[in-house]
Amino acid sequence: MTARVEELARQIASLDESELQALLERVEELSLRQGLRAMSDRDRRHLKKQGKVNEGAEEILKRLNGIRDEIASREYPG
């Protein structure tokens, strides 16, 4: 472990219960944000490759409605 990590570990170990809980919640929040940002960037790159990065909401909804209708007709014929 680096000296910095070791020092952080000592500081964390010295926190009282409420401080530790607040720290864990903050780390969780930051981790979630970072994960969402990475997922968004990945999705944006994927859409760009497909030429759909600037596709409007109407086109997306039209495509989703088509998919919904296709599934409904397959799963609930008649």
C-alpha positions as CSV (number, residue, x, y, z in Angstrom):
1,M,0.0,0.0,0.0
2,T,1.1,3.5,-0.6
3,A,1.8,5.8,2.3
4,R,-1.2,7.9,1.2
5,V,-3.6,5.0,1.3
6,E,-2.2,3.9,4.7
7,E,-2.8,7.3,6.1
8,L,-6.3,7.4,4.8
9,A,-7.0,4.0,6.3
10,R,-5.8,5.2,9.7
11,Q,-8.0,8.3,9.4
12,I,-11.0,6.2,8.5
13,A,-10.4,3.8,11.3
14,S,-10.4,6.7,13.8
15,L,-13.8,8.0,12.7
16,D,-16.8,7.6,15.0
17,E,-19.8,5.6,13.8
18,S,-21.8,8.6,12.5
19,E,-18.8,10.0,10.6
20,L,-18.0,6.6,9.2
21,Q,-21.6,6.2,8.0
22,A,-21.6,9.6,6.4
23,L,-18.3,8.8,4.7
24,L,-19.6,5.5,3.3
25,E,-22.7,7.2,2.0
26,R,-20.6,9.9,0.3
27,V,-18.3,7.2,-1.3
28,E,-21.4,5.3,-2.5
29,E,-22.8,8.5,-4.0
30,L,-19.6,9.4,-5.8
31,S,-19.1,5.8,-7.0
32,L,-22.7,5.8,-8.4
33,R,-22.1,9.1,-10.2
34,Q,-18.9,7.9,-11.7
35,G,-20.5,4.6,-12.8
36,L,-23.4,6.5,-14.4
37,R,-21.1,8.9,-16.1
38,A,-19.1,6.0,-17.5
39,M,-22.2,4.2,-18.7
40,S,-23.5,7.4,-20.3
41,D,-20.2,7.9,-22.1
42,R,-20.2,4.3,-23.3
43,D,-23.8,4.6,-24.6
44,R,-23.0,7.9,-26.3
45,R,-20.1,6.3,-28.2
46,H,-22.3,3.3,-29.1
47,L,-25.1,5.6,-30.5
48,K,-22.5,7.7,-32.4
49,K,-21.2,4.5,-34.1
50,Q,-24.8,3.7,-35.1
51,G,-25.4,7.2,-36.3
52,K,-28.2,7.8,-33.7
53,V,-26.5,10.2,-31.3
54,N,-28.7,13.1,-32.5
55,E,-31.8,11.1,-32.9
56,G,-34.8,13.0,-31.6
57,A,-37.3,11.8,-29.0
58,E,-40.1,11.3,-31.6
59,E,-38.0,8.9,-33.6
60,I,-37.0,7.0,-30.5
61,L,-40.6,6.8,-29.2
62,K,-41.8,5.6,-32.7
63,R,-39.2,2.9,-32.7
64,L,-40.1,1.8,-29.1
65,N,-43.8,1.7,-30.0
66,G,-42.9,-0.5,-32.9
67,I,-41.0,-2.9,-30.7
68,R,-43.8,-2.9,-28.1
69,D,-46.4,-3.7,-30.8
70,E,-44.1,-6.5,-32.2
71,I,-43.7,-8.1,-28.7
72,A,-47.4,-7.7,-27.9
73,S,-48.5,-9.4,-31.2
74,R,-46.0,-12.2,-30.6
75,E,-46.8,-12.8,-27.0
76,Y,-50.6,-12.1,-27.1
77,P,-51.8,-13.1,-30.6
78,G,-55.3,-12.6,-31.6
